[in-house]
């Protein structure tokens, strides 16, 4: 049996989530979705995720702050996190990088 990764899609844009989930499920991946930081943390605490596709802009929530929480939790098996959302990402990454080094 070939192992397919468990993927968590975190985004508040339901149409984009549905399309991406359909594509990944068709390829044989186990896909779970979350639309908020709270929901995401519940999922990563209770299930092993290999990959997290994380939207930088989650409505009023900050995806980069959520990334810090995901990486800081003891029980989480350090999934590979891919940030998604191109608008303003260079400025956000610059801010996040300066916070890590400062």
C-alpha positions as CSV (number, residue, x, y, z in Angstrom):
1,X,0.0,0.0,0.0
2,X,1.3,3.4,-1.0
3,X,1.2,6.1,1.8
4,X,-0.4,9.4,0.8
5,X,0.2,12.4,2.9
6,X,-2.4,13.9,5.2
7,X,-3.0,17.5,4.1
8,X,-4.7,20.3,6.1
9,X,-5.9,23.3,4.1
10,X,-6.4,26.4,6.2
11,X,-8.2,29.2,4.4
12,X,-11.4,31.2,4.9
13,X,-12.1,31.3,1.2
14,X,-14.6,28.4,0.8
15,X,-14.6,28.2,-3.0
16,X,-10.8,28.0,-3.1
17,X,-10.7,25.4,-0.3
18,X,-13.3,23.3,-2.1
19,X,-11.5,23.4,-5.4
20,X,-8.1,22.5,-3.8
21,X,-9.6,19.8,-1.7
22,X,-11.3,18.2,-4.7
23,X,-8.0,18.3,-6.7
24,X,-5.9,16.8,-3.8
25,X,-8.6,14.2,-2.9
26,X,-8.7,13.1,-6.6
27,X,-4.9,12.5,-6.4
28,X,-5.5,10.2,-3.4
29,X,-4.5,12.5,-0.5
30,X,-6.4,12.6,2.8
31,X,-7.6,16.2,3.0
32,X,-9.0,18.1,6.0
33,X,-10.0,21.7,6.0
34,X,-10.1,24.5,8.5
35,X,-11.3,28.1,8.3
36,X,-9.9,29.6,11.4
37,X,-7.0,29.5,13.8
38,X,-9.0,27.9,16.5
39,X,-10.2,25.1,14.2
40,X,-6.7,24.6,12.9
41,X,-5.2,24.2,16.3
42,X,-7.8,21.6,17.3
43,X,-7.1,19.6,14.2
44,X,-3.3,19.6,14.5
45,X,-3.5,18.7,18.2
46,X,-5.8,15.7,17.5
47,X,-4.5,14.4,14.2
48,X,-1.2,13.9,12.5
49,X,-0.8,16.2,9.5
50,X,2.1,15.8,7.1
51,X,1.4,19.1,5.2
52,X,-0.4,22.3,6.2
53,X,-1.4,24.7,3.4
54,X,-1.8,27.9,5.4
55,X,-3.4,31.1,4.2
56,X,-1.5,34.1,5.4
57,X,-4.7,36.2,5.6
58,X,-7.4,34.4,7.6
59,X,-10.0,37.1,7.8
60,X,-9.1,39.0,11.0
61,X,-6.5,36.4,12.0
62,X,-2.8,36.4,11.1
63,X,-1.6,33.2,9.4
64,X,2.0,33.9,10.5
65,X,1.0,34.0,14.1
66,X,-0.9,30.8,13.6
67,X,2.3,29.3,12.1
68,X,4.2,30.1,15.3
69,X,1.5,28.4,17.4
70,X,1.5,25.3,15.2
71,X,5.3,25.0,15.4
72,X,5.4,25.7,19.2
73,X,2.9,23.0,20.3
74,X,4.5,20.0,22.0
75,X,2.2,17.3,20.6
76,X,2.4,18.4,17.1
77,X,4.7,16.3,14.9
78,X,6.1,19.4,13.0
79,X,4.2,19.2,9.8
80,X,5.6,20.8,6.7
81,X,3.9,24.2,6.4
82,X,3.4,26.0,3.1
83,X,2.2,29.6,3.2
84,X,-0.4,30.5,0.6
85,X,-1.7,34.0,-0.5
86,X,0.5,36.2,-2.7
87,X,-0.8,39.7,-1.9
88,X,1.5,41.5,0.5
89,X,3.4,38.4,1.4
90,X,6.8,39.9,0.9
91,X,6.1,42.6,3.5
92,X,4.6,40.1,5.9
93,X,7.6,37.7,5.6
94,X,9.9,40.6,6.1
95,X,8.1,41.6,9.3
96,X,8.0,38.0,10.5
97,X,11.7,37.5,9.8
98,X,12.6,40.7,11.7
99,X,10.6,39.5,14.7
100,X,12.4,36.1,14.7
101,X,15.8,37.8,14.7
102,X,15.0,40.6,17.0
